[in-house]
Amino acid sequence: MSKAERTKQFIVEKTAPIFNTKGYAGTSLNDMIGATGLTKGSIYGNFVNKDDVALAAFDFNLKKVNTIIGQEIAASSSYREKLMAYTKVYENYFGFPFPEGGCPVLNTAVESDDTHPELKKRAMEAMISWKNRVSSLIEKGIENKEFRSDVDPEQIALTIIATIEGAIMITKLTGKLNYRRLIMQSVEKLIDDLK
């Protein structure tokens, strides 16, 4: 890795938690300078502008989440267990090296809805990719006779994702961790009812 690539990676690693916590609009150049210890010229010598840094930070945070989920899925043997990996991670995300600030897809989707088309596009692509991964697990579970054949994989995948993201939002809003557990029990029941 060249010096420029290392510097760029350093900037992303240091600013990703800020963007995920404060959002795009709330993250200032001074925040980026404070987090990295670099000058404005150093930051913008490696990135075109704040948008460019924000997109790289989103990708970094998303990769972190996908790696955690991927490892839990890989460690599971049945398709039921693979789906339950989502509830395990999102219910206990403080126990995993989750990005500071929580789910980057939820955070970015909410903030960028009307303010940042490129970030909105990234969040949408991440959501569609997540839906496709969950749908694929359900389809394979049907093929493997673990789940009923009358199950609609896309509908269940969307419901699982919406419920998980809703749990995160409600828990963050209220500060009540037991709400996340209660909602995750509903996701677990939904998965168990696929049999």
N, C-alpha and C positions, 0 to 999 in steps of 0.2 A: 504494500500500500504506500503510495507516495505521500509526501508531507502534506500536500494540498488535500488529498483524500482523507488523511488522518484528521486534519483541521476541520474539514467539513463534517466528518463523523462526530467529532468532539462537540461541534456546535449543535448538531441534531440531538445528541445524547443529553446535553445540558439544557436545551430549550424544550425538548419534548414534554417533560413534566409540567412546565409552565403553561404551554399551549393547552395541554389536557386539563389543567386545573383552572386557569383563568380564561381560557377560550382565545379565539383569534383576536377579537376586538379588544379584549382586556389585556392582552400581552403587548407590551410596549418595547420599543428599541432599547430603552433603559433596562427593562427586565432581561432582555437577551444579553446585553453588555454585562449586567450584574451576574448573571448565571455563568457566563463563559469567561469573564475577565478580559475579553477581547474588545478591541475598538470597533466602532461602526464600520470603518474601512475594512477591517479584517473579516467582519461578518458578511458585509456586502461585496467583499472581494471573492467570497466563496459561494454566495447566493445572489440571485438577481435582485430580490427584494424580500420583504416580509412574507409575502404570499408563498414564495419559493421555500422559505424556511418552514412555514406552517405546513405545507404539503409534505415535506420531508419528515417533519415531526409526527404528523398523522401516520404516515407509512411506518415509521419506527415504532410507535405505540401499538399499531395494529399488528405488526409482526410479533411483538412481544406477546400479545393476547393469543394470536394464532399458534405460536410455539407452545404456550402453556396448554391450550386445548388439545393441540396435536399430540403432545406427549401423553396426556391422560387418555385420549382415544386409543393411541397405539398400545397402551398398557392394558387395555380392556379386551376381553375375548369375545363376548357376545355383542350383538348389535344393541340390545337393551342397555348393557353396561356402557357402550360407546356413547349412546344418547345421554345416559346418566352422568357422563363426564362433564357435560355442560352444567348440570345442576351442582355437581361437586365443586367445580371451579367457581361458578358465580355465587354460590352460597358461602364459600369460604375464601373469597378472593384476597382477603388480608393474609391468608396463609400461603399465597403464591406470589411470585415476583410480578404482580400485576402493575400496570402503569399507574403512577401517582395520579389521582384525580378520578380513577374509575374507568369505565368502559369508553374508549375513544370513539367508538361508533355512535353511541348515544350522545355523548358530549358534542361531537362534531355535527351530527345530524340536527340536533336542536338549535345550535348556534348558527350554523351556516345556511339554514333553510332559506332565508331571504337575503342574506348578506354576502355570501361568498360562493358563487356558482361552482368554482373548481373544487373547493372543499366539499360542497354538497354532493358533487359528482363522485368524489372519492368515497364518501360515506355511503352513498347509494350502492356503489360497486361492491363495497365491503359487505353491506347488508345482503345483496343478491348472492354474493359468493357464500356467505354464511348459510343462507336459505338453501342454496344448492347442495352444500355439504351435508346439512341435516336431512334434506330430502333424499339424498343418495344413501345415507345410512338407513333410513326407513325403507327405501326400495330394496336394499340388500337384505334387510331383516325380513321383508316379505318373501323374497326369493329363498331365503334360508329357513322359511317356515317359523320364524320367531314371532312374526306379527301377522295379523289377519290380512287376508287378501283384499278386503273391502276398504282398507285404510287409504285415504288420500294423502300421499307423502307431502305434497306441497302445502296443503291446508294445515297439517300437523306441524310441519316445520315452521310455518309462519306463526302459528299459535304459540309454539315453544319460544321462539325468538321474541315475540311481542310480550309474552308473559315474563320472560327473563329481564328484558329491558324495562318493563313496567316495574318489576321488583326493585331494580336498581334505582329508578327514579323515585319511587315511593320511599325507599329506605333513605336515600340521600336527602329528600325533602323533609322527612319527619325525624330522621336520626334514630329510628327504632329498628335495630338489627333483627328483632324477632319477626318483623313484618317480612323481611327477605326470606327467612326460614319458612314462614307460613306459605308464602307464595311459591317457593321452591317445592314444597310438599305437593302443591297443585300440579306443578310440572311433572314431578315424579309419578303422580297418579295418572296423568295423561299418558305418560310413557308406558306405565304398567297396563293401562287399558287398551294398548295396541295389541295385546295377546289375544 
